[in-house]
Amino acid sequence: MAGSSRTTFTKRQKERARLEKRTEKEQRKAQRKQLGDSEGLTNSHPVANLEVTYDEEGQPQGFDFHDFGKQ
């Protein structure tokens, strides 16, 4: 019987740690939500200056993922 109390204690510790982590995560989420969209725009990545290129027929060519990596 003494051996089973150790596993119960360990399980309770893990559960407490999991709940604390979840609570902290929810608090951070609420804080971000409270800041709103205006704060979110300042933290976004800058938009690359995309240049539209045309083929021989005058049709615009599509962008590649390499085009978005330029800064």
N, C-alpha and C positions, 0 to 999 in steps of 0.2 A: 503493500500500500504506500510506503514511503516514496517509492520510485514514481508513482503516478502524480504525486503533488508537484514534482519538479516540472513535468511536462505541462501541467496545467498552468503553473506560474509562468513558464516560457511563452505559452500561447497567449496568456493575458498580457504579457509585456508586448508581444508583437501586435496584438489587437490595439492596445493603447497607442503604440507608435503609429500604426496605420491611421487611427482616428485623428491623432494630432496632425499628421501630414495632410489628411483630407481637409481638416478645418483650416489649416494655414493656406492651402490651395484655394479654398472657397473665399477666404478673406482677400487674397491677392486678386482673384477674379472680380470680386465686388468692388475692390479699389479701382481696378482698370475700368470697370463699367461706369463707375462714378466720375472718372476723369472725362469720359466721353470721347467722341470722335475727333475733336479738335486736337487732343493730345496724340491720338493715334496717327494723325497725318504727319506730325513732325518726326516720328520715329520710323517712317517708311523709307524704303530705299529710293534714292533719286532716280528719276526717269531719264533714260538715255535719250539723247537727241537722235531720233530716228530719221533717216533720209530715205524717201521713197525713190526706188530705182525702177526704170522701165526697160522692157525688153525691146527687140527690134520692131515689133508690131505696135509698140506704144502701150502695151498692157503693163500695169504695175506688177512688180514681182513681190512675192510674199517675203515676210521677215523670217529670219532664222533665229534660233536661240542665241547664236553668237552676237546678233545685233543688239540684244538686250543687255549683254554683259559690258558693253562699252560705256565709259563714263567720261 
